[in-house]
Amino acid sequence: MIYHIRQFPVHVALLEATGGLEQEVALVLHKAGWRVNMANPRKAAHFIRSQENAKTNNSDAKMLARYARNLIENSARPVNYFMLPDPKRVELEVLIKRRNELIGMQVAEQSRLSGAHKRIQGEIQRNITSLNKRITKLELIIEKASNHFREIFDKICIIRDIGKSTLAVLISMMQELGKTNGKRIASLAGLAPHACDSGKLKGQRFCWGGRTEVQLALYMAIPTAVRYEPAFWEFYQQLLSRGKAKKVALVACMRKLLMCINTLLQEKLDWDPRRYLSVKECQSAA
């Protein structure tokens, strides 16, 4: 493949996401010296439909090449190229995804148990017990793999109820954390509200897309953080007083938390909740 591509004046390779199969190709191309861009499947598909009605491998390849050229030459934002993944982060991500798969299997078996015939309840229970042991063992392995990021853990886990499991998800699945601005990191996580306006109509903003595992980890952590961390409690109450729904306010706190963690890592700061409190709250906290 590399030899074939070198015959053409190619400087940038664009790959369409295909469920993770593109990662190995991106790694090979990156090591060979090309800049690699992972195309957003939705945006690439919309672009292809706007240019071509036919659907063949050849036409898709041509349209993706045109999309890559348009992205590089006419994009208002800087192009995000593939970054060589940290092997330790990749290892941690694989372990966390496997744990999530086992938890999903465990939940499914527990749901079956209540309505199962008594003849197979014992077999289902044994499977649940086995899954519990495997999950516990895997969590110990994850904790050991997380020791490589001990410095980051010590810096961030001081935020109340931001536990090791939540931070392990952020570190392994947000490689950009601490390397880009807050708005970009929120958008990558799917926590940035997108406008839906037309003329005088001001539509409702929605958060969608992004990385599901990161959203779930933050969603599990933020209720307790809001309750015990003054910086997020004040922000949460401000949103409620402005008429925001509780779930909308929690998502906004998730975004604030992620952006705070990004700032701490980017600027090498220590967590100080007073930095995010109003003057009145600072006086009451002192």
N, C-alpha and C positions, 0 to 999 in steps of 0.2 A: 504493500500500500504506500509506504513512504517513498519507495523508488518511483512509483507511478506519479505521485503528486509532485515530486521534485522536477519533473519534466515541464511543469507549468509555472508561470510567475506568480505563485501563490504566497501571500504573506500572512493571511488571516484565515483560519478555519472556523466555520460555524456549524455547530451540531445541534440537532433537534433532540430534546429530551425524550428518552424512550425507556423510562422506568429504571434507570440506573445502568443500562447497557452501554450508554455513551461514555461512562466514566473512564473505562479502560482505553478507549480510543482517544479521549481527550488527554489522558496521561501520556500516551505514546507520542502524540503530536506535540505536546508541550515539551517533552524531553528532546524531541527532534528540532526544536527551535521555533516552532510556529506559535503565534498568538491564537488562542482558542476562545471562542465565545459560545456559551450555552444559551441557545435561543429559548425565549419564553414560548412554550407550545401554543398558547392561546393567541399571542400576538403574531407569531409566524403563520398560524392557520388563517387568521383574518387577512393578513397581507396577501397570502397565496390566493384566497378567494376573491380578493379585489383585483387580482391581475389575470387569473386563469380559471376557466371553468373545468378544464380537463383534470383528471386525477390519475396520473401515472407516475412511476418512479422517476422517469426522465424529466417530466414537467415539474415535479416537486423539487428535484435537485436544482434545476435552473432557477426556479422561483426563490429557493433558499439562498442561492448565490446572489440573486438580485436583492433579496432582503438584507443580506450581510453587507453588500455595498452601500445600500441606502442607510443602514444603521451606522456605518462608520463615517460616511461622508456628510450625512444630513441630520444626524441625531443632535438634539439640543443638550443632551446629557452625555457625560463621559461614558465610554463603553466599558463594561465590566468584563475583564478577561479572566479566563480560568487560572486559578492559583494552585500551585503544587500543594496538595493536602499534606498536613502533618500526619505521619503514620500513627502517632499516639492518639490523635483526634479521631482518625478513621477507626482505629481499634475500639475506642470508647463508644463511637457511634454504632458500630456493628453490635457490640454487646448490649447497648441500651435498646436497640431495635429488636433484638432477639428476646430481651426481657419483656418488652411490650407485646410481642407475639405470644409468649407463654401466658402472660396475664390475660390476653384475649381468649386463649384456649381455656384457661381456668374459669373465666366468667361464663363462657358458653357451656361448659360442663355443669357449673353450678345452676345455671338456668334450666338445663335438661333434668337435673336431679329431682327437682320438685314435682315434675309431671311424669317422671319415668315409671315404668312398670316395676314392681318390687323385684321381679326376676333379674333385672339389670341394674338396680340401684347400687348394689355392692360393687359391681365393676366400675360404674361411674365414680363412686366414692374413692375407690383405689386410684383411679386416674387423677382425681383432684388432689389426693394426698401426694402422689408422685410429682405433679406439677408444682405443688407448694414447695417440695424439697428442691426441685430444680430451680425455681425462682429464687429461693433463699441462697442457694449455692452461687447462682449467677450474680446476685447482688453483692456477694462478697468479692467476686472477681472484678466487678465494676468498681467497687471501692478501692481495690488494690490498683486497678488501672488509673484511677483518678489521682493517685498519689503523685503522678508526674506533674500535675497542675496544682500542687499544694499551695504555692504562693498565691495563685489566683483565688483558690478556695478560702484561704485565710483572710484575704482582702474583702471578699464579697459576702461570705457567710456571716459577717458581723451584722448585716441587715437582718432584722428580726424575721425569723421563719423562712428565710431563703436557705433551704436545706441543701445538702450535698447532692441529692438526686436531681433537684431542679437545676442546680448549677452545672451538673454533669451533662444534662441535656443541652443547655445553652452553649457550653464550651465545645461539645462535640458536633453540634448541628448548626452552629452559627460561627463559621470560620471567620466571618467578617467582623465579629465582635471586637471592638477596640481599634478597628482599622478603617472605619468610615464614620460619617456623621450620623447623628441621632435619627434624623428623618429617614435616611436610607435604611438604617438598621430596622426601624419600625416597619417600613414598607416590605422588607425582605421577610419579616416575621408574619406579615399579614395583619398588622395592627394599626395601619395607617388608614384613616377614613378617606374614601374617594368621593369627589363631588359628582353630582348627577343633576346639573343645571341645564336649562334650555330657555333662552330668551329671558323673560321675567320670572320664569318658574325656578324656584330654589328647591330642588329635590332633596330627599333625605340622603345623608351620607352613610355609606356602608363600608365596613372592613371585610375584605374577602381575599381569597388566595393565600399565599404565604406558606409557611412550614408548620404543618399540623402538630407535630410533636412538640415544637417550641410553644405553640399556643396552649396546648393541654398542660404542659409543665407550669407555665405562668398562671394559668387559670386555677390550678390546684393550690398554688402558693399564695396568690394575691389576697384572698379573703382574710387569712390570718395576719398577713403583712399590713393590711388596711386597719385591722383591729388593734395591733400592738405597735406599729411604727407611726409616730406622730406626723411625719412628713406626708405619708400616704393617707392617713386618717383625715387630715385637714383638707387635702385635695379632693378626697372622696366626698366629704361633707359639702364642699363648695359646689361640686357638680350636682349633688342632690338638691341643694338650695336653689339652683338655677333651673330646676324642673327636669333634670335628666333622669332616665330610668336607672334602676339599680344596676342592671346588667351592663348598660352603656357606661355607667360610671366605673364599674369594675374593669371593663376593657380599657378605658382611658388610663386607669391606674396600672394595668399591665403594661401599656405602652410607656408610661412614665418610668416604671421600674426598669424596663429593658433599656431605655435611653440613659437612665442614671448609671446602670452597670456599664454601659458602653463608654460613658464619660469617665468613669473611675479608671477603667482599663486604658483608655486612650491617653488621658492626661496624668496617669499614675498617681491618682489621688486616693486618700483614705476616706471612708464613709463618714460623713458628718451630717446628720439629719437637719441641723440648724441651717445648712445651706439652702434647704428647700422649704423652710418654714417662713411664715409671715412674721413681722416684728412682734405682733401680739402673741403669737404662739411661741416665739423664742423666749419672750419674757416669762411666760407661764411655765416653760420647760426648764428654765434656768434655776 
